[in-house]
């Protein structure tokens, strides 16, 4: 069975960017799994928390540049890696899940991250895109057909 690599690819035409975001499978967050299976390269990732009703709630969507995906995801799921008591409590004994997509282009990562934030948090976007394109399009693909947006 062919499994597509979790990478960000893109083209541009007439001042518009067309990205394809291939996610990794949604995976239960465990520091050992992250260490063994997540590459130490740059990209974007999402972190989810399972609630009491067995629904996944998005905790964060962010990028990993310095240190790469492996170290950033490990830090994001470790309650001892933060001094913020609210975040620490949110992570303690939580059932966490993550997924990621790799890219070696910071401008592409910023464009994709901006698009995701614009889609998820419309009106409260706190990240900037690369300013290279007048319009950004994104096509998400997921091996387990998990999509946060319809």
N, C-alpha and C positions, 0 to 999 in steps of 0.2 A: 504494500500500500504506500502510495506517495504522500508525504507530508510536506507541505510548503513551509519554508523557513519563515520565522517571525521577523520580517523586515519591513521597513518603509521604503517604498519606491515611488518615483514620480517623474512627470514630464511637465513641460510648460509650453503654452501656445498662446500667442497674442496677449502676453502679459498676465496670463492666468496659470495657476499651478493646479495640476491634477495628481493627487497623491493616492496611493493604495497603501493602506495600513493592514498588514497581515499580523494578527495577534498570535501569541503562543496560546496553547490551551489554558483555560482557567485552572489554576492549581492551588491546592491547599498550601497555605504559607507555613512552612516549617524551615527553620534555619539550616537544617541538613539538606533538605531538598533544594533550597536556594543555592547552597554551596556547590552541590553536585550538578545541578541542571541549568542554572542561569549563567550566561556568559558574562565575562568581565569586560563588556564593551558598552558603548553609549547607546541610548535609546529613550523610549518612553515606557512608563508602566502605570498600571492602575492597581489600587489596593481596595479590597472589599471586606466588609465585616458581615457575618451571618447573624441575623437577629433571632429572637426567640420564636418568631413565626416562620423561620427557615427562608427568609428573604435576604438577598444580598443587598447591602447598602454601600454605596460608593464612599470611601473615606478620602481617597486622593487620586488625582491623575497628575503626574509630574514627569519630569525628565531626569535622566541620569547622564551626566557628562563626565566630570572628574570622578574617578573611582569606579565608574561603570555601573551597569544594572545590578550585578551581584551584590556589591557592597551597599548600594543605595537601598535595595529591597531588604537586605538583611537588617540595616539600620531602621528602616521604616516599620518592620514588624517586631522589633525588640523593645519592650517596654522600658528596659534599663538604659536604652540609648537616648532617652529624652529626660529633660528636667521639668517639662511641662506636666503638672499634675493631672490636667484634664486629658491630655493625650495618653499619658501613662495609664490612667484608669480605663480609657477606651481600648487599650491594647491588652491589658491584663486579662488572662483567661479567655480571650476572644478567639472565635473561630474565624481566621482570616484567610482570604484568597487573593491571588494576584495573577496578572498576566502582563506580558511585555512585548515590545517590538523593537528591533535594533536598527540603528542608523549611524553612520560615521560622519554625517553632515549636521552640524549644529543648526544652520539656518533651516534645513528641512525639519529637524526636530522641533524647532520653535514654531514653524508654520503649522505642523500637525497638532502640537500641544495647544496653540491658540485656537485652532478649529474645534478641538475637543472641548476646551473651556467655553468657547462661544456657544457650543451646542448644549453643554450640560448646565452651565451657569449663566445663561443669557442675562445681560444687564449687570453682571458682577464679575466681569473678566479682569483678572489681575496679572495677565501675562501678555507679552507683545509678540507679534509675528516678526518675520525677518525684514519686512518692508520691501521685498523684492518684487511682489506681484500685486496687481490691483484686486485680484479675487483668488480665493483658495477653495478648492473642491477636495473632498475626501471620500474615498470608497473603503469601507471597513470590511475585512474578511476575518472570520473566526472559525477554527477547525471544529469547535464544539457548538457553533451557531449561537453563541452568547453575545447579544448586542444590548448595550445599555440604552440606546435610542432605537425607536422603531423606524 
